[in-house]
Amino acid sequence: MEELDLIVESVQQDMDAAIKHLDHAFQRIRAGRASTSMVQDVMVEYYGAQTPLNQVANVSVPDAMTISIQPWDRTAINAIEKAIINSNLGFAPSNNGENIILNVPPLTEDRRKELAKQAKGETEDTKIVVRNARQNGLKELKKLEGVSEDLVKNVEATIQELTDKYVKSCDDHLKTKEAEIMKV
């Protein structure tokens, strides 16, 4: 039945969105190497509007421990520097008048453990979203009338298989990220 397919499809889309969110969250958790994704969420006060950093400057990674930010408008350099400091990323920007250099310090053992813990927290949050998607799907299924019990049981089983698959995917993502964080 079409309604049953729509319910399963909706559940799967919600679970896919949860995994995409987890990937995005993991990109923000730095693992020792400099990356432009570390500053992708920094918002700069630019002509009175909050603007993403990548829309006011060229962000590049010249080497494994440095992020270079070159504003297209030199008057924005102080606003960019202030935004980086206020973003609590743990970087001390140095400004030479033309561009801003962020030195990415090597991670200490304690910081690595803290980041691994943060990754685990993000993973648990994602698993909750996946399980909520399952619950929503099962609720929608219960609302349907005139559907045989066998079909309902089959769809419930399909939704549970999806849930198991996405929870395992969360765990796999976490293992990969933890290995990346703990690698010295």
C-alpha positions, 0 to 999 in steps of 0.5 A, spaced: 500 500 500 502 506 498 501 509 505 505 504 508 511 505 503 510 513 504 511 511 512 517 507 511 520 513 506 519 518 511 522 514 517 528 513 512 529 520 510 529 522 517 534 517 519 538 520 513 538 527 515 540 525 522 546 521 519 548 528 515 547 532 521 552 527 525 557 528 519 556 535 520 557 535 527 564 531 526 567 536 521 567 541 527 570 536 532 578 537 530 582 532 530 589 535 530 590 537 523 588 544 520 581 544 516 577 550 513 571 546 516 574 548 523 571 555 522 566 554 517 560 556 522 564 563 524 559 568 523 562 575 522 559 582 523 559 585 516 556 592 515 551 590 520 549 583 518 551 577 521 555 574 515 558 567 514 566 567 514 567 564 507 563 570 504 567 575 507 574 572 506 578 566 503 579 561 508 585 556 506 590 551 509 597 552 507 600 547 512 597 541 517 597 546 523 595 553 520 589 556 517 590 562 513 584 567 512 584 573 507 579 578 507 576 581 501 575 587 504 581 589 509 576 593 513 573 587 515 579 584 518 578 586 525 571 584 525 573 577 523 578 577 528 573 579 533 568 573 531 574 568 531 575 570 538 568 570 540 567 563 537 570 559 543 574 555 538 580 556 542 584 559 537 589 565 538 588 569 531 594 573 529 593 579 524 599 582 520 594 587 517 592 583 510 590 576 513 589 572 519 593 566 521 590 561 526 595 556 528 592 549 530 596 547 536 597 540 537 592 536 541 594 534 548 592 527 551 586 530 555 584 534 549 583 528 545 579 525 550 575 531 551 573 531 543 572 523 543 567 524 549 564 530 545 563 525 539 560 520 543 555 525 545 553 527 538 553 520 536 548 519 542 544 525 540 543 522 533 541 515 535 535 518 539 533 522 533 533 515 529 529 512 535 524 518 535 524 517 527 522 510 528 517 512 534 514 517 529 513 511 523 510 506 528 505 512 531 503 513 523 502 506 522 497 505 528 493 511 525 492 507 519 485 503 518 483 498 514 490 495 513 491 487 514 495 485 521 500 482 516 502 488 512 503 492 519 507 487 522 512 487 515 512 494 515 514 494 523 519 489 521 522 494 516 522 500 520 526 496 526 531 494 520 532 501 518 533 503 525 538 497 527 542 499 520 542 507 522 544 506 529 550 501 527 552 507 522 552 511 528 557 507 531 561 506 525 562 513 524 564 514 532 569 509 531 572 512 525 572 519 528 575 516 535 580 513 531 582 520 527 582 524 534 586 519 538 591 518 532 597 522 534 
